[in-house]
Amino acid sequence: MDKNRVKGAVKEASGSIKEVAGKLTGNDRLRAEGAAEKVEGKIQTKIGKVTDAVKNALR
């Protein structure tokens, strides 16, 4: 498993927590930061999946 997949999953989870905290407290900035971090995490996870697929294809 590529390290980007793990880091991406952690970023997604962290972003989700920030987003929910922002919604609960009414803090739009925190909610937006959480949403952005969640998207970053999804992208990083997909990069990790592609990397794994390329490595497996070259074996």
Phi, psi and omega per residue, in radians:
M1 nan 2.309 -3.116
D2 -1.272 2.522 -3.117
K3 -1.118 -0.443 3.104
N4 -1.140 -0.549 3.108
R5 -1.137 -0.735 -3.129
V6 -1.206 -0.846 -3.140
K7 -1.080 -0.669 3.116
G8 -1.112 -0.731 3.130
A9 -1.120 -0.674 3.119
V10 -1.157 -0.736 3.119
K11 -1.115 -0.713 3.113
E12 -1.054 -0.810 -3.133
A13 -1.114 -0.763 3.126
S14 -1.093 -0.730 3.116
G15 -1.114 -0.693 3.108
S16 -1.092 -0.738 3.134
I17 -1.111 -0.789 3.118
K18 -1.083 -0.716 -3.116
E19 -1.104 -0.786 3.129
V20 -1.149 -0.738 3.115
A21 -1.065 -0.704 3.111
G22 -1.127 -0.690 3.106
K23 -1.153 -0.756 -3.100
L24 -1.159 -0.638 -3.103
T25 -1.611 -0.135 -3.112
G26 1.348 0.323 -3.110
N27 -1.620 1.742 -3.093
D28 -1.129 -0.598 -3.137
R29 -1.137 -0.789 3.132
L30 -1.138 -0.693 3.104
R31 -1.080 -0.775 3.134
A32 -1.153 -0.710 3.094
E33 -1.080 -0.721 3.126
G34 -1.119 -0.745 3.129
A35 -1.113 -0.734 3.135
A36 -1.144 -0.719 -3.138
E37 -1.158 -0.616 3.116
K38 -1.128 -0.735 3.106
V39 -1.134 -0.744 3.081
E40 -1.004 -0.744 3.130
G41 -1.107 -0.718 3.119
K42 -1.106 -0.736 3.133
I43 -1.132 -0.773 -3.131
Q44 -1.119 -0.665 3.101
T45 -1.106 -0.736 3.131
K46 -1.150 -0.646 3.075
I47 -1.073 -0.749 3.105
G48 -1.094 -0.690 3.112
K49 -1.130 -0.729 3.117
V50 -1.124 -0.748 3.119
T51 -1.041 -0.779 3.105
D52 -1.076 -0.737 -3.124
A53 -1.114 -0.708 3.123
V54 -1.141 -0.779 3.130
K55 -1.056 -0.742 3.135
N56 -1.183 -0.604 -3.134
A57 -1.222 -0.530 -3.119
L58 -1.457 -0.121 -3.126
R59 -1.397 nan nan
